[in-house]
């Protein structure tokens, strides 16, 4: 059972606008790995998004080695992509920081990303946890705003009984 203090802290933090996917966790995890190597944040975002899409497409049988390019990064088994300047390409789409922000950050909400999500991934990485070790546990309690509202609102039949 959560203490009242911990429950209050959990309620006070921003909730995601939509459910947090393994895809989101993986993209952020890899973005942070790239930043740790000295890659600028904008390029790290593009890379994190690109590698998450490639891995997801392979997991669901949609990806081909032709789409990803040739070579390898030596860590994820993902081939290095063709590039357009500093950006990775996937098909005809340039994987940029702006696309990362649109597909990940704005999807979950900027406040949630900045105050909860990115710091939690960073803390897990500092603790030496692998992506596989956190991908499900870290997002378990992150419920979208609508789900939180439904949980905190008494059910309609309870409201009716109280009014009678």
C-alpha positions, 0 to 999 in steps of 0.5 A, a space after each residue: 500500500 502506498 503511503 499518503 506522501 507517496 500517493 500525493 507525489 504520484 497524483 501531483 506529477 503530470 500524467 501522460 496524455 496517451 499510453 506509454 509504449 515500449 517504443 517510447 521507452 526504447 527511443 528515449 533509452 537509445 537517445 540518452 545513450 547517444 547523448 552520453 557518447 557526445 552526440 548532440 541532442 537533436 541528432 540523438 533524438 533522430 537516431 533514437 526514433 530511427 532505431 526504435 522504428 527499425 527494431 519495431 518493424 523487424 519485430 512485427 515483420 515489416 522491416 527489411 535490411 534494404 530499408 535500414 541500409 548497410 553496416 551495423 552499430 554493433 549493439 542492437 544488431 540494427 544496420 546503419 541507415 542511409 543519411 541525409 546530412 546528419 539525419 537518418 532516413 527510413 524509407 523516404 522519411 527523415 528521422 529528425 528531432 522535430 519528428 521525435 518531438 511530434 511522435 513521442 514528446 507531444 504524444 505523451 505530453 511535454 510536461 510528462 516527458 520533461 518532468 517524469 518520463 525522461 528523468 525516469 529513464 535517465 535514473 534507470 540508466 544511471 542505476 545500470 538497468 538495461 532497456 530490457 530490464 525496465 521496458 515494462 516495469 517503468 511504464 506500469 503506473 503511467 496511466 493516461 490522463 483519461 484513465 486517471 480521471 476515471 479511476 478517481 471518479 466514483 462510479 455512476 451507480 455509487 453516485 446514484 445511491 448517494 443521491 437517493 
